[in-house]
C-alpha cells in the first residue's frame, strides 16, 4: 500500500469511512454497486490500493484480461481501492471498496485501520446485503447494528441479532467499534430468488439510507430509473407463471405476519422458477 500525504487533504476535514465489498455479504451485488454509485456522484481521488499478493487466492478470484485501443491488453487484479470523495460543503468520505480478501484478515484489517487513523476517521458506515425470504413487491427491508442503538430507530432500521459466520465487512465493523468510533453497519435484504444477479432496488435503498445517515445529498435518479425498469421486467415474468405468482403471494403473507427475513428453506422457491427469472431478466427479448 502506497503512502498517502494526508497534509494535502487535512483542510477538507475528518472523513467518514464508507465501506462495502464485492463477494460474501453482497447479495445481488447491492452494496458494491451502491458504493460505486456514491463514487460516481462527486469527484473522487484514488488515494491508494492494497497489494493483493498477500491477501488473495488468484485461483478463486482470477485476474482479468481486457482489450484496449489498438489491440493492447490490460490485466486487472483483484484489489482494495481507497478513495477520497467530498460532497459539496460536506464532510469528506473515505471510501473503501473492492474484492473481499481470502487470507490473512487480521493483517489486512490492521492495514485498513492504520489508514483510517492516519486519515483522522472517527466515524464509519459499513454496508452489505444478504439473502432474505422476502418478496420483491415490498420495500427493501434494512437491518442495522450501531454503537449507539438509538440510531436504529432514528433511521428506521430493524435491529440485528445475527450470530454466526461473518465477512470482512463484519470484521471491519467490529474493528471500528473497538477503536471507539461511531460505527453503524447497514444491510439490505435481497429476495433469495434474485440474489444471484444485480438487484437495483437494494442498491437504491442502501444509497438512500446512507445519504440520510451521512447527511449528504446523493442523486439517486439513475438508480431509480434502473430499479423501475427492473421491476417492470420482473412483473412480466411473474405474470407468465402461476407457480411463481403463488410463491410470491405466500412470501407476502409470511412477511406480513412478521416471519424472519432470513431464508429458511430456499428449496421452496423451486430451482425451475429461479432459472426462469434469471433467463428472462438476462434475455428479455427472447
VMD Tcl script that draws the C-alpha trace (Angstrom):
set ca {
  {0.00 0.00 0.00}
  {1.46 3.34 -1.04}
  {1.86 6.17 1.47}
  {-0.67 8.98 1.36}
  {0.33 12.57 2.04}
  {-2.57 13.45 4.32}
  {-1.38 17.03 4.66}
  {-2.86 17.59 1.21}
  {-6.31 16.61 2.47}
  {-6.36 17.94 6.06}
  {-8.18 21.16 5.07}
  {-11.16 19.05 3.93}
  {-11.83 17.88 7.48}
  {-12.03 14.49 9.17}
  {-13.56 11.96 6.77}
  {-16.22 9.37 7.48}
  {-15.26 5.86 6.37}
  {-17.77 4.30 3.95}
  {-17.11 0.60 3.34}
  {-18.54 -2.14 1.09}
  {-17.03 -5.16 -0.66}
  {-17.80 -7.49 -3.53}
  {-18.18 -11.16 -2.62}
  {-19.60 -12.67 0.57}
  {-22.22 -10.39 2.07}
  {-23.02 -8.66 -1.22}
  {-26.21 -10.40 -2.33}
  {-27.45 -9.08 -5.64}
  {-24.22 -7.02 -5.77}
  {-26.33 -4.46 -3.95}
  {-23.76 -2.93 -1.59}
  {-20.82 -2.89 -4.02}
  {-22.97 -1.20 -6.66}
  {-24.27 1.26 -4.09}
  {-20.76 2.37 -3.20}
  {-19.79 2.67 -6.87}
  {-22.80 4.91 -7.32}
  {-21.62 7.12 -4.46}
  {-18.21 7.39 -6.14}
  {-19.87 8.43 -9.39}
  {-21.75 11.32 -7.79}
  {-18.82 13.55 -6.81}
  {-15.20 13.84 -7.97}
  {-13.17 11.12 -6.26}
  {-9.44 10.72 -5.79}
  {-7.92 7.22 -5.72}
  {-5.62 7.52 -2.72}
  {-4.12 4.06 -2.61}
  {-4.60 0.37 -3.37}
  {-3.69 -2.54 -1.13}
  {-1.33 -5.00 -2.79}
  {-3.41 -8.14 -3.43}
  {-0.45 -10.57 -3.37}
  {-0.69 -11.28 0.35}
  {-4.45 -11.47 0.67}
  {-5.95 -13.15 -2.41}
  {-6.11 -16.62 -3.88}
  {-5.92 -15.88 -7.59}
  {-7.45 -19.26 -8.41}
  {-10.61 -18.16 -6.59}
  {-10.78 -14.61 -7.93}
  {-8.67 -14.59 -11.05}
  {-7.12 -11.53 -12.71}
  {-8.99 -10.42 -15.81}
  {-7.65 -9.52 -19.24}
  {-9.38 -6.83 -21.28}
  {-8.69 -5.34 -24.69}
  {-7.95 -1.68 -25.23}
  {-7.42 0.52 -28.25}
  {-5.12 -0.81 -30.93}
  {-5.45 -4.37 -29.66}
  {-3.49 -3.72 -26.45}
  {-4.38 -5.77 -23.40}
  {-4.77 -4.79 -19.77}
  {-4.52 -7.11 -16.78}
  {-6.72 -6.24 -13.79}
  {-6.03 -7.85 -10.42}
  {-8.46 -8.19 -7.51}
  {-7.73 -5.38 -5.09}
  {-8.90 -2.99 -2.42}
  {-9.20 0.64 -3.50}
  {-9.34 3.60 -1.16}
  {-10.88 6.83 -2.45}
  {-11.49 10.26 -1.03}
  {-14.65 11.96 -2.21}
  {-16.05 15.22 -0.92}
  {-19.75 16.00 -1.29}
  {-20.29 19.73 -1.76}
  {-19.89 21.58 1.54}
  {-19.97 18.29 3.46}
  {-17.51 16.21 5.43}
  {-15.36 14.09 3.07}
  {-15.87 10.35 2.69}
  {-13.03 7.83 2.83}
  {-14.46 5.14 0.55}
  {-13.02 1.64 0.97}
  {-14.15 -0.98 -1.53}
  {-13.01 -3.90 -3.65}
  {-12.99 -7.69 -3.55}
  {-13.25 -9.44 -0.21}
  {-9.79 -10.86 0.62}
  {-9.24 -14.59 1.12}
  {-6.39 -14.76 3.62}
  {-4.57 -13.03 6.49}
  {-7.58 -11.00 7.52}
  {-6.00 -9.78 10.76}
  {-3.07 -8.25 8.90}
  {-5.42 -6.87 6.29}
  {-7.64 -5.20 8.89}
  {-4.59 -3.70 10.59}
  {-3.66 -2.04 7.28}
  {-7.15 -0.65 6.87}
  {-7.22 0.63 10.45}
  {-3.79 2.25 10.13}
  {-5.02 4.05 7.03}
  {-8.21 5.22 8.74}
  {-6.31 6.51 11.76}
  {-3.89 8.41 9.53}
  {-6.86 9.96 7.73}
  {-8.42 11.07 11.01}
  {-11.52 8.89 10.74}
  {-13.80 8.98 13.79}
  {-17.00 7.66 12.21}
  {-17.71 4.68 9.95}
  {-20.60 3.25 7.93}
  {-20.27 -0.26 6.52}
  {-22.77 -1.73 4.05}
  {-23.75 -5.20 2.94}
  {-26.64 -7.22 1.53}
  {-27.99 -10.65 2.45}
  {-30.44 -13.18 1.00}
  {-33.83 -12.86 2.65}
  {-37.04 -14.84 2.49}
  {-38.87 -11.76 1.31}
  {-40.82 -10.60 -1.72}
  {-39.63 -8.01 -4.23}
  {-43.09 -6.44 -4.02}
  {-42.29 -4.97 -0.59}
  {-39.92 -2.07 0.15}
  {-36.38 -3.34 0.74}
  {-36.02 -4.21 4.45}
  {-32.99 -2.57 6.09}
  {-31.16 -4.10 9.04}
  {-28.54 -2.38 11.16}
  {-26.30 -2.53 14.17}
  {-24.74 0.55 15.76}
  {-22.54 1.63 18.65}
  {-25.46 3.91 19.56}
  {-28.56 1.66 19.39}
  {-30.88 4.69 19.37}
  {-29.72 5.37 15.81}
  {-31.58 2.30 14.57}
  {-34.96 3.76 15.47}
  {-33.97 7.20 14.20}
  {-33.13 5.81 10.76}
  {-35.95 3.27 10.56}
  {-33.75 0.17 10.72}
  {-34.50 -3.30 12.04}
  {-32.07 -4.26 14.80}
  {-29.85 -7.22 14.00}
  {-29.43 -10.12 16.43}
  {-27.49 -12.22 13.91}
  {-24.83 -14.58 15.27}
  {-22.69 -16.76 13.05}
  {-20.14 -16.59 10.23}
  {-19.28 -13.12 9.03}
  {-17.35 -11.46 6.21}
  {-14.72 -8.77 6.04}
  {-17.41 -6.09 6.44}
  {-18.40 -7.59 9.78}
  {-14.79 -7.84 10.91}
  {-14.09 -4.22 9.98}
  {-17.25 -3.01 11.70}
  {-16.08 -4.71 14.88}
  {-12.63 -3.13 14.50}
  {-14.25 0.31 14.17}
  {-16.30 -0.34 17.31}
  {-13.23 -1.44 19.28}
  {-11.45 1.71 18.14}
  {-14.15 3.70 19.90}
  {-15.54 5.30 16.75}
  {-19.21 5.90 15.96}
  {-19.88 2.85 13.80}
  {-23.04 1.70 12.06}
  {-23.42 -1.30 9.78}
  {-26.27 -1.23 7.26}
  {-27.60 -4.30 5.46}
  {-30.27 -4.65 2.79}
  {-32.35 -7.80 2.34}
  {-32.45 -9.16 -1.22}
  {-35.11 -11.71 -2.25}
  {-33.33 -15.07 -2.33}
  {-34.77 -15.85 -5.76}
  {-32.99 -12.74 -7.14}
  {-29.73 -12.80 -5.18}
  {-27.55 -14.29 -7.93}
  {-27.87 -11.24 -10.20}
  {-27.85 -7.47 -9.85}
  {-30.74 -6.24 -7.70}
  {-31.01 -2.46 -8.26}
  {-33.79 -1.84 -5.69}
  {-31.46 -2.88 -2.85}
  {-28.66 -0.65 -4.17}
  {-31.13 2.23 -4.33}
  {-32.31 1.57 -0.76}
  {-28.73 1.47 0.54}
  {-27.76 4.75 -1.16}
  {-30.88 6.49 0.12}
  {-30.28 5.30 3.67}
  {-26.55 6.11 3.52}
  {-27.39 9.64 2.39}
  {-29.71 10.02 5.37}
  {-27.18 8.65 7.85}
  {-24.24 10.60 6.44}
  {-26.35 13.73 5.95}
  {-25.19 14.24 2.37}
  {-27.03 14.76 -0.90}
  {-26.71 11.76 -3.20}
  {-28.52 11.86 -6.53}
  {-30.36 8.56 -6.82}
  {-32.26 9.26 -10.05}
  {-30.16 6.83 -12.17}
  {-30.80 4.04 -9.66}
  {-34.50 4.94 -9.54}
  {-34.78 4.52 -13.32}
  {-32.84 1.25 -13.25}
  {-34.96 -0.10 -10.39}
  {-38.19 0.83 -12.17}
  {-37.11 -0.93 -15.37}
  {-36.01 -3.98 -13.41}
  {-39.38 -4.17 -11.64}
  {-41.25 -3.95 -14.94}
  {-39.27 -6.89 -16.35}
  {-39.76 -8.91 -13.20}
  {-43.50 -8.26 -13.09}
  {-43.70 -9.57 -16.65}
  {-42.06 -12.82 -15.53}
  {-44.46 -13.20 -12.60}
  {-47.48 -12.57 -14.83}
  {-46.46 -15.52 -17.01}
  {-46.01 -18.02 -14.16}
  {-48.83 -19.10 -11.85}
  {-46.38 -21.02 -9.66}
  {-44.13 -18.01 -9.20}
  {-47.06 -15.68 -8.58}
  {-48.37 -18.07 -5.94}
  {-45.00 -18.34 -4.27}
  {-44.57 -14.57 -4.13}
  {-48.06 -14.23 -2.63}
  {-47.03 -16.76 0.01}
  {-43.90 -14.69 0.79}
  {-46.02 -11.54 1.10}
  {-48.26 -13.29 3.61}
  {-45.30 -14.58 5.61}
  {-43.61 -11.16 5.74}
  {-46.92 -9.55 6.75}
  {-47.04 -11.99 9.69}
  {-43.52 -10.98 10.71}
  {-41.66 -14.07 9.55}
  {-37.85 -13.85 9.70}
  {-36.13 -12.11 6.83}
  {-33.52 -14.85 6.60}
  {-34.17 -17.78 4.24}
  {-35.31 -20.94 5.98}
  {-35.89 -23.26 3.05}
  {-34.73 -21.88 -0.26}
  {-35.81 -25.08 -1.94}
  {-39.43 -23.92 -1.53}
  {-38.87 -21.43 -4.32}
  {-38.00 -24.15 -6.75}
  {-34.91 -24.21 -8.91}
  {-37.04 -24.07 -12.05}
  {-38.71 -20.79 -11.04}
  {-35.36 -19.20 -10.22}
  {-33.98 -20.32 -13.57}
  {-36.98 -18.83 -15.39}
  {-36.47 -15.46 -13.69}
  {-32.76 -15.36 -14.41}
  {-33.19 -16.38 -18.05}
  {-35.84 -13.74 -18.71}
  {-34.03 -10.88 -16.98}
  {-30.83 -11.63 -18.85}
  {-32.51 -12.03 -22.23}
  {-35.90 -10.26 -22.09}
  {-36.13 -10.14 -25.88}
  {-36.42 -13.92 -26.18}
}
mol new
graphics top color blue
foreach p $ca { graphics top sphere $p radius 0.5 }
foreach p [lrange $ca 0 end-1] q [lrange $ca 1 end] { graphics top cylinder $p $q radius 0.2 }
display resetview
